[in-house]
């Protein structure tokens, strides 16, 4: 599976790691699992350093709409997205703009910096 995740309910932290090509279906399955686990308000570290995606503009719009719909259902925790390529950095920026959720979102190039930022966010 291109996205694996762990949830630490005590720390209220979800860590997701991408491997290889990530599709819209992979992201939708991940989001469904986050909702079912009740971890939408948790802090999230989304590590895309070993992943890539060729999502189309239309797929990005669908993903953004889905996130906005989740936002209307309740609080969403801070999100740190870690990427290394210019392509995935652009996708992360577009995702942040399209999702328009009322929560802190920050893009990083380094997992440790992302974790430090998340640790400073309320859990």
N, CA, C and O atoms as a printed pandas DataFrame, in Angstrom:
     atom_number atom_name residue_name chain_id  residue_number  x_coord  y_coord  z_coord
0              1         N          UNK        A               1    0.852   -1.181    0.000
1              2        CA          UNK        A               1    0.000    0.000    0.000
2              3         C          UNK        A               1    0.896    1.241    0.000
3              4         O          UNK        A               1    1.831    1.329    0.796
4              5         N          UNK        A               2    0.622    2.181   -0.870
5              6        CA          UNK        A               2    1.468    3.370   -0.963
6              7         C          UNK        A               2    1.442    4.287    0.263
7              8         O          UNK        A               2    2.379    5.060    0.465
8              9         N          UNK        A               3    0.392    4.219    1.081
9             10        CA          UNK        A               3    0.340    5.038    2.300
10            11         C          UNK        A               3    0.131    4.110    3.489
11            12         O          UNK        A               3   -0.843    3.359    3.548
12            13         N          UNK        A               4    1.061    4.177    4.429
13            14        CA          UNK        A               4    0.892    3.461    5.693
14            15         C          UNK        A               4    0.838    4.498    6.796
15            16         O          UNK        A               4    1.406    5.582    6.663
16            17         N          UNK        A               5    0.165    4.175    7.872
17            18        CA          UNK        A               5    0.038    5.154    8.945
18            19         C          UNK        A               5   -0.024    4.465   10.290
19            20         O          UNK        A               5   -0.385    3.294   10.410
20            21         N          UNK        A               6    0.341    5.239   11.299
21            22        CA          UNK        A               6    0.196    4.817   12.687
22            23         C          UNK        A               6   -0.496    5.951   13.431
23            24         O          UNK        A               6   -0.328    7.127   13.109
24            25         N          UNK        A               7   -1.268    5.571   14.421
25            26        CA          UNK        A               7   -1.981    6.557   15.228
26            27         C          UNK        A               7   -1.593    6.352   16.679
27            28         O          UNK        A               7   -1.730    5.258   17.226
28            29         N          UNK        A               8   -1.107    7.420   17.296
29            30        CA          UNK        A               8   -0.793    7.405   18.726
30            31         C          UNK        A               8   -1.899    8.200   19.416
31            32         O          UNK        A               8   -1.872    9.431   19.439
32            33         N          UNK        A               9   -2.866    7.485   19.974
33            34        CA          UNK        A               9   -4.004    8.161   20.591
34            35         C          UNK        A               9   -3.588    8.927   21.848
35            36         O          UNK        A               9   -4.172    9.967   22.154
36            37         N          UNK        A              10   -2.591    8.431   22.579
37            38        CA          UNK        A              10   -2.127    9.142   23.774
38            39         C          UNK        A              10   -1.525   10.495   23.417
39            40         O          UNK        A              10   -1.771   11.490   24.099
40            41         N          UNK        A              11   -0.729   10.530   22.338
41            42        CA          UNK        A              11   -0.100   11.776   21.896
42            43         C          UNK        A              11   -0.993   12.576   20.946
43            44         O          UNK        A              11   -0.678   13.713   20.597
44            45         N          UNK        A              12   -2.106   11.974   20.533
45            46        CA          UNK        A              12   -3.007   12.594   19.555
46            47         C          UNK        A              12   -2.224   12.986   18.295
47            48         O          UNK        A              12   -2.275   14.121   17.821
48            49         N          UNK        A              13   -1.494   11.981   17.776
49            50        CA          UNK        A              13   -0.613   12.180   16.627
50            51         C          UNK        A              13   -0.798   11.043   15.628
51            52         O          UNK        A              13   -0.756    9.867   15.989
52            53         N          UNK        A              14   -1.002   11.415   14.370
53            54        CA          UNK        A              14   -1.076   10.454   13.283
54            55         C          UNK        A              14    0.138   10.672   12.387
55            56         O          UNK        A              14    0.422   11.799   11.981
56            57         N          UNK        A              15    0.850    9.595   12.083
57            58        CA          UNK        A              15    2.002    9.669   11.187
58            59         C          UNK        A              15    1.710    8.810    9.968
59            60         O          UNK        A              15    1.467    7.610   10.092
60            61         N          UNK        A              16    1.733    9.423    8.789
61            62        CA          UNK        A              16    1.502    8.716    7.530
62            63         C          UNK        A              16    2.777    8.780    6.700
63            64         O          UNK        A              16    3.438    9.817    6.639
64            65         N          UNK        A              17    3.115    7.660    6.061
65            66        CA          UNK        A              17    4.320    7.585    5.236
66            67         C          UNK        A              17    3.922    7.075    3.855
67            68         O          UNK        A              17    3.239    6.059    3.722
68            69         N          UNK        A              18    4.366    7.802    2.834
69            70        CA          UNK        A              18    4.084    7.426    1.446
70            71         C          UNK        A              18    5.285    6.705    0.846
71            72         O          UNK        A              18    6.436    7.047    1.119
72            73         N          UNK        A              19    4.996    5.709    0.030
73            74        CA          UNK        A              19    6.015    4.972   -0.718
74            75         C          UNK        A              19    5.530    4.831   -2.153
75            76         O          UNK        A              19    4.423    4.347   -2.392
76            77         N          UNK        A              20    6.345    5.246   -3.102
77            78        CA          UNK        A              20    5.986    5.068   -4.508
78            79         C          UNK        A              20    4.902    6.025   -4.964
79            80         O          UNK        A              20    4.721    7.103   -4.397
80            81         N          UNK        A              21    4.183    5.610   -6.004
81            82        CA          UNK        A              21    3.162    6.459   -6.607
82            83         C          UNK        A              21    1.869    6.404   -5.796
83            84         O          UNK        A              21    1.325    5.327   -5.549
84            85         N          UNK        A              22    1.391    7.561   -5.391
85            86        CA          UNK        A              22    0.177    7.678   -4.578
86            87         C          UNK        A              22   -0.956    8.177   -5.477
87            88         O          UNK        A              22   -0.839    9.214   -6.131
88            89         N          UNK        A              23   -2.048    7.421   -5.497
89            90        CA          UNK        A              23   -3.192    7.764   -6.343
90            91         C          UNK        A              23   -4.290    8.437   -5.518
91            92         O          UNK        A              23   -4.233    8.476   -4.289
92            93         N          UNK        A              24   -5.272    8.955   -6.214
93            94        CA          UNK        A              24   -6.432    9.536   -5.535
94            95         C          UNK        A              24   -7.115    8.478   -4.674
95            96         O          UNK        A              24   -7.521    8.767   -3.549
96            97         N          UNK        A              25   -7.244    7.267   -5.186
97            98        CA          UNK        A              25   -7.874    6.200   -4.408
98            99         C          UNK        A              25   -7.085    5.927   -3.121
99           100         O          UNK        A              25   -7.684    5.714   -2.066
100          101         N          UNK        A              26   -5.754    5.933   -3.198
101          102        CA          UNK        A              26   -4.928    5.733   -1.998
102          103         C          UNK        A              26   -5.217    6.818   -0.965
103          104         O          UNK        A              26   -5.372    6.530    0.222
104          105         N          UNK        A              27   -5.289    8.058   -1.421
105          106        CA          UNK        A              27   -5.541    9.177   -0.509
106          107         C          UNK        A              27   -6.947    9.101    0.077
107          108         O          UNK        A              27   -7.142    9.392    1.257
108          109         N          UNK        A              28   -7.924    8.715   -0.732
109          110        CA          UNK        A              28   -9.293    8.584   -0.228
110          111         C          UNK        A              28   -9.389    7.479    0.821
111          112         O          UNK        A              28  -10.068    7.646    1.834
112          113         N          UNK        A              29   -8.715    6.353    0.588
113          114        CA          UNK        A              29   -8.717    5.264    1.570
114          115         C          UNK        A              29   -8.040    5.701    2.868
115          116         O          UNK        A              29   -8.502    5.364    3.958
116          117         N          UNK        A              30   -6.952    6.446    2.749
117          118        CA          UNK        A              30   -6.263    6.977    3.928
118          119         C          UNK        A              30   -7.199    7.906    4.707
119          120         O          UNK        A              30   -7.327    7.779    5.925
120          121         N          UNK        A              31   -7.845    8.830    4.015
121          122        CA          UNK        A              31   -8.744    9.776    4.682
122          123         C          UNK        A              31   -9.915    9.058    5.347
123          124         O          UNK        A              31  -10.316    9.414    6.455
124          125         N          UNK        A              32  -10.459    8.059    4.679
125          126        CA          UNK        A              32  -11.546    7.279    5.285
126          127         C          UNK        A              32  -11.079    6.621    6.584
127          128         O          UNK        A              32  -11.805    6.614    7.578
128          129         N          UNK        A              33   -9.877    6.076    6.571
129          130        CA          UNK        A              33   -9.339    5.420    7.770
130          131         C          UNK        A              33   -9.119    6.421    8.900
131          132         O          UNK        A              33   -9.354    6.104   10.066
132          133         N          UNK        A              34   -8.670    7.621    8.560
133          134        CA          UNK        A              34   -8.465    8.671    9.568
134          135         C          UNK        A              34   -9.794    9.015   10.234
135          136         O          UNK        A              34   -9.865    9.153   11.455
136          137         N          UNK        A              35  -10.832    9.153    9.436
137          138        CA          UNK        A              35  -12.156    9.483    9.971
138          139         C          UNK        A              35  -12.685    8.349   10.840
139          140         O          UNK        A              35  -13.161    8.593   11.949
140          141         N          UNK        A              36  -12.608    7.123   10.354
141          142        CA          UNK        A              36  -13.112    5.969   11.103
142          143         C          UNK        A              36  -12.382    5.826   12.437
143          144         O          UNK        A              36  -12.988    5.444   13.438
144          145         N          UNK        A              37  -11.083    6.130   12.453
145          146        CA          UNK        A              37  -10.288    6.020   13.683
146          147         C          UNK        A              37  -10.550    7.170   14.651
147          148         O          UNK        A              37  -10.064    7.150   15.782
148          149         N          UNK        A              38  -11.309    8.169   14.219
149          150        CA          UNK        A              38  -11.596    9.314   15.083
150          151         C          UNK        A              38  -10.400   10.216   15.293
151          152         O          UNK        A              38  -10.315   10.917   16.302
152          153         N          UNK        A              39   -9.469   10.205   14.342
153          154        CA          UNK        A              39   -8.238   10.979   14.522
154          155         C          UNK        A              39   -8.173   12.243   13.667
155          156         O          UNK        A              39   -7.099   12.824   13.508
156          157         N          UNK        A              40   -9.294   12.672   13.120
157          158        CA          UNK        A              40   -9.293   13.899   12.325
158          159         C          UNK        A              40   -8.798   15.106   13.136
159          160         O          UNK        A              40   -8.090   15.942   12.574
160          161         N          UNK        A              41   -9.134   15.241   14.430
161          162        CA          UNK        A              41   -8.634   16.409   15.172
162          163         C          UNK        A              41   -7.172   16.274   15.631
163          164         O          UNK        A              41   -6.618   17.217   16.194
164          165         N          UNK        A              42   -6.550   15.124   15.399
165          166        CA          UNK        A              42   -5.170   14.909   15.840
166          167         C          UNK        A              42   -4.183   15.692   14.974
167          168         O          UNK        A              42   -4.494   16.089   13.851
168          169         N          UNK        A              43   -2.991   15.902   15.524
169          170        CA          UNK        A              43   -1.882   16.442   14.735
170          171         C          UNK        A              43   -1.474   15.364   13.731
171          172         O          UNK        A              43   -1.491   14.174   14.046
172          173         N          UNK        A              44   -1.107   15.791   12.519
173          174        CA          UNK        A              44   -0.763   14.829   11.475
174          175         C          UNK        A              44    0.567   15.171   10.818
175          176         O          UNK        A              44    0.824   16.311   10.431
176          177         N          UNK        A              45    1.402   14.143   10.705
177          178        CA          UNK        A              45    2.655   14.240    9.958
178          179         C          UNK        A              45    2.479   13.382    8.714
179          180         O          UNK        A              45    2.357   12.160    8.807
180          181         N          UNK        A              46    2.466   14.024    7.550
181          182        CA          UNK        A              46    2.292   13.324    6.279
182          183         C          UNK        A              46    3.636   13.347    5.566
183          184         O          UNK        A              46    4.016   14.353    4.968
184          185         N          UNK        A              47    4.356   12.222    5.636
185          186        CA          UNK        A              47    5.717   12.121    5.106
186          187         C          UNK        A              47    5.682   11.601    3.675
187          188         O          UNK        A              47    5.490   10.409    3.433
188          189         N          UNK        A              48    5.870   12.509    2.742
189          190        CA          UNK        A              48    5.880   12.147    1.330
190          191         C          UNK        A              48    7.266   12.087    0.735
191          192         O          UNK        A              48    7.417   12.149   -0.485
192          193         N          UNK        A              49    8.289   11.967    1.577
193          194        CA          UNK        A              49    9.668   12.011    1.075
194          195         C          UNK        A              49   10.001   10.838    0.155
195          196         O          UNK        A              49   10.889   10.957   -0.690
196          197         N          UNK        A              50    9.312    9.716    0.300
197          198        CA          UNK        A              50    9.581    8.552   -0.549
198          199         C          UNK        A              50    8.411    8.265   -1.484
199          200         O          UNK        A              50    8.318    7.183   -2.064
200          201         N          UNK        A              51    7.529    9.237   -1.623
201          202        CA          UNK        A              51    6.365    9.060   -2.475
202          203         C          UNK        A              51    6.331   10.080   -3.594
203          204         O          UNK        A              51    7.075   11.060   -3.589
204          205         N          UNK        A              52    5.467    9.833   -4.538
205          206        CA          UNK        A              52    5.238   10.763   -5.637
206          207         C          UNK        A              52    3.777   10.604   -6.044
207          208         O          UNK        A              52    3.117    9.640   -5.657
208          209         N          UNK        A              53    3.292   11.532   -6.805
209          210        CA          UNK        A              53    1.920   11.444   -7.268
210          211         C          UNK        A              53    1.780   12.180   -8.584
211          212         O          UNK        A              53    2.435   13.194   -8.823
212          213         N          UNK        A              54    0.938   11.664   -9.408
213          214        CA          UNK        A              54    0.622   12.300  -10.687
214          215         C          UNK        A              54   -0.855   12.665  -10.718
215          216         O          UNK        A              54   -1.520   12.506  -11.742
216          217         N          UNK        A              55   -1.368   13.159   -9.583
217          218        CA          UNK        A              55   -2.772   13.559   -9.535
218          219         C          UNK        A              55   -3.028   14.659  -10.557
219          220         O          UNK        A              55   -2.224   15.577  -10.721
220          221         N          UNK        A              56   -4.153   14.549  -11.231
221          222        CA          UNK        A              56   -4.549   15.580  -12.179
222          223         C          UNK        A              56   -5.151   16.764  -11.419
223          224         O          UNK        A              56   -5.439   16.664  -10.226
224          225         N          UNK        A              57   -5.334   17.867  -12.113
225          226        CA          UNK        A              57   -5.983   19.028  -11.492
226          227         C          UNK        A              57   -7.386   18.661  -11.006
227          228         O          UNK        A              57   -7.807   19.083   -9.929
228          229         N          UNK        A              58   -8.096   17.880  -11.800
229          230        CA          UNK        A              58   -9.451   17.465  -11.414
230          231         C          UNK        A              58   -9.414   16.623  -10.136
231          232         O          UNK        A              58  -10.249   16.801   -9.248
232          233         N          UNK        A              59   -8.453   15.713  -10.047
233          234        CA          UNK        A              59   -8.334   14.883   -8.845
234          235         C          UNK        A              59   -7.969   15.728   -7.626
235          236         O          UNK        A              59   -8.447   15.471   -6.521
236          237         N          UNK        A              60   -7.128   16.726   -7.830
237          238        CA          UNK        A              60   -6.780   17.624   -6.720
238          239         C          UNK        A              60   -8.014   18.392   -6.254
239          240         O          UNK        A              60   -8.200   18.597   -5.055
240          241         N          UNK        A              61   -8.858   18.816   -7.196
241          242        CA          UNK        A              61  -10.092   19.513   -6.834
242          243         C          UNK        A              61  -11.011   18.589   -6.029
243          244         O          UNK        A              61  -11.612   19.019   -5.045
244          245         N          UNK        A              62  -11.120   17.335   -6.438
245          246        CA          UNK        A              62  -11.942   16.367   -5.707
246          247         C          UNK        A              62  -11.399   16.143   -4.298
247          248         O          UNK        A              62  -12.164   16.067   -3.337
248          249         N          UNK        A              63  -10.089   16.038   -4.181
249          250        CA          UNK        A              63   -9.469   15.846   -2.871
250          251         C          UNK        A              63   -9.714   17.056   -1.976
251          252         O          UNK        A              63  -10.048   16.905   -0.801
252          253         N          UNK        A              64   -9.550   18.252   -2.527
253          254        CA          UNK        A              64   -9.808   19.470   -1.761
254          255         C          UNK        A              64  -11.254   19.553   -1.295
255          256         O          UNK        A              64  -11.519   19.945   -0.159
256          257         N          UNK        A              65  -12.193   19.186   -2.170
257          258        CA          UNK        A              65  -13.614   19.208   -1.796
258          259         C          UNK        A              65  -13.895   18.215   -0.676
259          260         O          UNK        A              65  -14.686   18.493    0.225
260          261         N          UNK        A              66  -13.256   17.077   -0.736
261          262        CA          UNK        A              66  -13.460   16.068    0.307
262          263         C          UNK        A              66  -12.963   16.584    1.658
263          264         O          UNK        A              66  -13.628   16.401    2.677
264          265         N          UNK        A              67  -11.806   17.222    1.665
265          266        CA          UNK        A              67  -11.262   17.771    2.914
266          267         C          UNK        A              67  -12.182   18.865    3.448
267          268         O          UNK        A              67  -12.448   18.917    4.649
268          269         N          UNK        A              68  -12.668   19.735    2.572
269          270        CA          UNK        A              68  -13.587   20.785    3.021
270          271         C          UNK        A              68  -14.846   20.174    3.635
271          272         O          UNK        A              68  -15.370   20.697    4.618
272          273         N          UNK        A              69  -15.332   19.076    3.066
273          274        CA          UNK        A              69  -16.517   18.407    3.621
274          275         C          UNK        A              69  -16.218   17.843    5.005
275          276         O          UNK        A              69  -17.059   17.934    5.900
276          277         N          UNK        A              70  -15.044   17.264    5.195
277          278        CA          UNK        A              70  -14.666   16.758    6.520
278          279         C          UNK        A              70  -14.610   17.898    7.526
279          280         O          UNK        A              70  -14.985   17.732    8.687
280          281         N          UNK        A              71  -14.144   19.045    7.080
281          282        CA          UNK        A              71  -14.010   20.195    7.979
282          283         C          UNK        A              71  -15.365   20.610    8.547
283          284         O          UNK        A              71  -15.451   21.036    9.698
284          285         N          UNK        A              72  -16.408   20.491    7.754
285          286        CA          UNK        A              72  -17.732   20.880    8.252
286          287         C          UNK        A              72  -18.239   19.909    9.316
287          288         O          UNK        A              72  -19.149   20.243   10.075
288          289         N          UNK        A              73  -17.655   18.705    9.376
289          290        CA          UNK        A              73  -18.090   17.695   10.345
290          291         C          UNK        A              73  -17.402   17.836   11.699
291          292         O          UNK        A              73  -17.828   17.212   12.671
292          293         N          UNK        A              74  -16.351   18.640   11.779
293          294        CA          UNK        A              74  -15.662   18.790   13.060
294          295         C          UNK        A              74  -14.266   19.354   12.900
295          296         O          UNK        A              74  -13.812   19.648   11.795
296          297         N          UNK        A              75  -13.597   19.496   14.035
297          298        CA          UNK        A              75  -12.256   20.085   14.059
298          299         C          UNK        A              75  -11.249   19.196   13.335
299          300         O          UNK        A              75  -11.355   17.969   13.331
300          301         N          UNK        A              76  -10.272   19.859   12.726
301          302        CA          UNK        A              76   -9.180   19.155   12.056
302          303         C          UNK        A              76   -7.875   19.620   12.682
303          304         O          UNK        A              76   -7.662   20.816   12.883
304          305         N          UNK        A              77   -7.010   18.671   12.986
305          306        CA          UNK        A              77   -5.749   18.997   13.638
306          307         C          UNK        A              77   -4.716   19.550   12.674
307          308         O          UNK        A              77   -4.878   19.459   11.457
308          309         N          UNK        A              78   -3.652   20.123   13.223
309          310        CA          UNK        A              78   -2.559   20.663   12.410
310          311         C          UNK        A              78   -1.971   19.592   11.495
311          312         O          UNK        A              78   -1.937   18.411   11.843
312          313         N          UNK        A              79   -1.513   20.019   10.329
313          314        CA          UNK        A              79   -0.963   19.101    9.335
314          315         C          UNK        A              79    0.400   19.586    8.874
315          316         O          UNK        A              79    0.538   20.706    8.383
316          317         N          UNK        A              80    1.412   18.730    9.035
317          318        CA          UNK        A              80    2.745   18.979    8.489
318          319         C          UNK        A              80    2.936   18.022    7.320
319          320         O          UNK        A              80    2.835   16.805    7.480
320          321         N          UNK        A              81    3.211   18.575    6.150
321          322        CA          UNK        A              81    3.435   17.774    4.946
322          323         C          UNK        A              81    4.917   17.868    4.605
323          324         O          UNK        A              81    5.464   18.965    4.490
324          325         N          UNK        A              82    5.567   16.715    4.444
325          326        CA          UNK        A              82    6.994   16.695    4.120
326          327         C          UNK        A              82    7.166   16.162    2.704
327          328         O          UNK        A              82    6.717   15.061    2.383
328          329         N          UNK        A              83    7.821   16.958    1.860
329          330        CA          UNK        A              83    8.074   16.579    0.468
330          331         C          UNK        A              83    9.504   16.956    0.108
331          332         O          UNK        A              83   10.121   17.787    0.775
332          333         N          UNK        A              84   10.027   16.344   -0.948
333          334        CA          UNK        A              84   11.393   16.668   -1.348
334          335         C          UNK        A              84   11.490   17.211   -2.772
335          336         O          UNK        A              84   12.374   18.019   -3.058
336          337         N          UNK        A              85   10.611   16.790   -3.659
337          338        CA          UNK        A              85   10.722   17.247   -5.046
338          339         C          UNK        A              85    9.916   18.525   -5.265
339          340         O          UNK        A              85    8.997   18.842   -4.508
340          341         N          UNK        A              86   10.279   19.234   -6.299
341          342        CA          UNK        A              86    9.523   20.440   -6.656
342          343         C          UNK        A              86    8.095   20.076   -7.048
343          344         O          UNK        A              86    7.152   20.803   -6.733
344          345         N          UNK        A              87    7.941   18.949   -7.735
345          346        CA          UNK        A              87    6.602   18.522   -8.163
346          347         C          UNK        A              87    5.693   18.280   -6.957
347          348         O          UNK        A              87    4.577   18.796   -6.906
348          349         N          UNK        A              88    6.170   17.497   -5.988
349          350        CA          UNK        A              88    5.323   17.200   -4.832
350          351         C          UNK        A              88    5.147   18.428   -3.942
351          352         O          UNK        A              88    4.131   18.561   -3.262
352          353         N          UNK        A              89    6.133   19.323   -3.946
353          354        CA          UNK        A              89    5.975   20.575   -3.195
354          355         C          UNK        A              89    4.829   21.388   -3.797
355          356         O          UNK        A              89    4.021   21.967   -3.071
356          357         N          UNK        A              90    4.767   21.426   -5.117
357          358        CA          UNK        A              90    3.674   22.128   -5.788
358          359         C          UNK        A              90    2.321   21.500   -5.487
359          360         O          UNK        A              90    1.339   22.210   -5.271
360          361         N          UNK        A              91    2.267   20.168   -5.474
361          362        CA          UNK        A              91    1.012   19.490   -5.130
362          363         C          UNK        A              91    0.596   19.805   -3.697
363          364         O          UNK        A              91   -0.583   20.028   -3.422
364          365         N          UNK        A              92    1.567   19.822   -2.786
365          366        CA          UNK        A              92    1.260   20.115   -1.381
366          367         C          UNK        A              92    0.721   21.536   -1.232
367          368         O          UNK        A              92   -0.232   21.761   -0.485
368          369         N          UNK        A              93    1.322   22.493   -1.933
369          370        CA          UNK        A              93    0.833   23.876   -1.872
370          371         C          UNK        A              93   -0.583   23.971   -2.431
371          372         O          UNK        A              93   -1.442   24.641   -1.859
372          373         N          UNK        A              94   -0.816   23.300   -3.544
373          374        CA          UNK        A              94   -2.147   23.304   -4.150
374          375         C          UNK        A              94   -3.164   22.649   -3.215
375          376         O          UNK        A              94   -4.279   23.147   -3.062
376          377         N          UNK        A              95   -2.782   21.542   -2.596
377          378        CA          UNK        A              95   -3.664   20.880   -1.642
378          379         C          UNK        A              95   -4.035   21.832   -0.512
379          380         O          UNK        A              95   -5.207   21.936   -0.150
380          381         N          UNK        A              96   -3.050   22.528    0.047
381          382        CA          UNK        A              96   -3.316   23.468    1.134
382          383         C          UNK        A              96   -4.300   24.544    0.722
383          384         O          UNK        A              96   -5.179   24.920    1.498
384          385         N          UNK        A              97   -4.156   25.040   -0.498
385          386        CA          UNK        A              97   -5.058   26.086   -0.987
386          387         C          UNK        A              97   -6.459   25.535   -1.257
387          388         O          UNK        A              97   -7.450   26.187   -0.927
388          389         N          UNK        A              98   -6.550   24.358   -1.845
389          390        CA          UNK        A              98   -7.854   23.794   -2.198
390          391         C          UNK        A              98   -8.619   23.270   -0.993
391          392         O          UNK        A              98   -9.846   23.354   -0.947
392          393         N          UNK        A              99   -7.898   22.729   -0.019
393          394        CA          UNK        A              99   -8.568   22.153    1.149
394          395         C          UNK        A              99   -9.217   23.234    2.000
395          396         O          UNK        A              99  -10.296   23.023    2.555
396          397         N          UNK        A             100   -8.578   24.377    2.108
397          398        CA          UNK        A             100   -9.129   25.541    2.811
398          399         C          UNK        A             100   -9.722   25.191    4.172
399          400         O          UNK        A             100  -10.737   25.762    4.573
400          401         N          UNK        A             101   -9.105   24.272    4.870
401          402        CA          UNK        A             101   -9.580   23.902    6.206
402          403         C          UNK        A             101   -9.066   24.909    7.224
403          404         O          UNK        A             101   -8.006   25.511    7.051
404          405         N          UNK        A             102   -9.833   25.077    8.279
405          406        CA          UNK        A             102   -9.457   26.017    9.335
406          407         C          UNK        A             102   -8.536   25.303   10.323
407          408         O          UNK        A             102   -8.944   24.907   11.416
408          409         N          UNK        A             103   -7.284   25.153    9.901
409          410        CA          UNK        A             103   -6.275   24.505   10.739
410          411         C          UNK        A             103   -4.902   24.886   10.209
411          412         O          UNK        A             103   -4.766   25.247    9.040
412          413         N          UNK        A             104   -3.893   24.810   11.052
413          414        CA          UNK        A             104   -2.543   25.098   10.561
414          415         C          UNK        A             104   -2.065   24.001    9.607
415          416         O          UNK        A             104   -2.184   22.811    9.901
416          417         N          UNK        A             105   -1.530   24.415    8.475
417          418        CA          UNK        A             105   -0.893   23.508    7.519
418          419         C          UNK        A             105    0.448   24.119    7.155
419          420         O          UNK        A             105    0.533   25.306    6.838
420          421         N          UNK        A             106    1.496   23.306    7.203
421          422        CA          UNK        A             106    2.816   23.798    6.839
422          423         C          UNK        A             106    3.536   22.722    6.040
423          424         O          UNK        A             106    3.413   21.532    6.332
424          425         N          UNK        A             107    4.286   23.148    5.030
425          426        CA          UNK        A             107    5.028   22.231    4.164
426          427         C          UNK        A             107    6.504   22.305    4.536
427          428         O          UNK        A             107    7.059   23.385    4.736
428          429         N          UNK        A             108    7.122   21.140    4.624
429          430        CA          UNK        A             108    8.527   21.034    5.016
430          431         C          UNK        A             108    9.289   20.191    4.005
431          432         O          UNK        A             108    8.704   19.447    3.218
432          433         N          UNK        A             109   10.617   20.330    4.048
433          434        CA          UNK        A             109   11.510   19.487    3.250
434          435         C          UNK        A             109   12.238   18.475    4.138
435          436         O          UNK        A             109   12.981   17.625    3.645
436          437         N          UNK        A             110   12.016   18.575    5.454
437          438        CA          UNK        A             110   12.740   17.754    6.419
438          439         C          UNK        A             110   11.767   17.235    7.482
439          440         O          UNK        A             110   11.012   18.011    8.068
440          441         N          UNK        A             111   11.789   15.928    7.727
441          442        CA          UNK        A             111   10.868   15.312    8.677
442          443         C          UNK        A             111   11.100   15.835   10.094
443          444         O          UNK        A             111   10.145   16.075   10.832
444          445         N          UNK        A             112   12.369   16.012   10.476
445          446        CA          UNK        A             112   12.643   16.480   11.846
446          447         C          UNK        A             112   12.082   17.878   12.088
447          448         O          UNK        A             112   11.531   18.152   13.154
448          449         N          UNK        A             113   12.220   18.757   11.106
449          450        CA          UNK        A             113   11.671   20.110   11.250
450          451         C          UNK        A             113   10.143   20.053   11.340
451          452         O          UNK        A             113    9.534   20.788   12.118
452          453         N          UNK        A             114    9.541   19.191   10.553
453          454        CA          UNK        A             114    8.080   19.040   10.595
454          455         C          UNK        A             114    7.635   18.536   11.958
455          456         O          UNK        A             114    6.641   19.012   12.507
456          457         N          UNK        A             115    8.360   17.586   12.497
457          458        CA          UNK        A             115    8.005   17.027   13.807
458          459         C          UNK        A             115    8.150   18.082   14.907
459          460         O          UNK        A             115    7.311   18.165   15.805
460          461         N          UNK        A             116    9.216   18.888   14.835
461          462        CA          UNK        A             116    9.390   19.965   15.832
462          463         C          UNK        A             116    8.214   20.936   15.768
463          464         O          UNK        A             116    7.691   21.349   16.803
464          465         N          UNK        A             117    7.803   21.297   14.570
465          466        CA          UNK        A             117    6.678   22.213   14.409
466          467         C          UNK        A             117    5.404   21.587   14.971
467          468         O          UNK        A             117    4.658   22.242   15.700
468          469         N          UNK        A             118    5.153   20.321   14.633
469          470        CA          UNK        A             118    3.956   19.645   15.149
470          471         C          UNK        A             118    3.974   19.545   16.667
471          472         O          UNK        A             118    2.941   19.714   17.316
472          473         N          UNK        A             119    5.145   19.270   17.233
473          474        CA          UNK        A             119    5.255   19.162   18.690
474          475         C          UNK        A             119    4.889   20.474   19.381
475          476         O          UNK        A             119    4.461   20.473   20.535
476          477         N          UNK        A             120    5.058   21.586   18.676
477          478        CA          UNK        A             120    4.724   22.895   19.246
478          479         C          UNK        A             120    3.242   23.243   19.069
479          480         O          UNK        A             120    2.767   24.237   19.618
480          481         N          UNK        A             121    2.514   22.425   18.302
481          482        CA          UNK        A             121    1.089   22.674   18.059
482          483         C          UNK        A             121    0.257   22.006   19.153
483          484         O          UNK        A             121    0.636   20.950   19.661
484          485         N          UNK        A             122   -0.869   22.609   19.518
485          486        CA          UNK        A             122   -1.736   21.971   20.520
486          487         C          UNK        A             122   -2.247   20.619   20.023
487          488         O          UNK        A             122   -2.601   20.461   18.854
488          489         N          UNK        A             123   -2.277   19.665   20.926
489          490        CA          UNK        A             123   -2.711   18.309   20.544
490          491         C          UNK        A             123   -4.191   18.167   20.682
491          492         O          UNK        A             123   -4.737   17.099   20.407
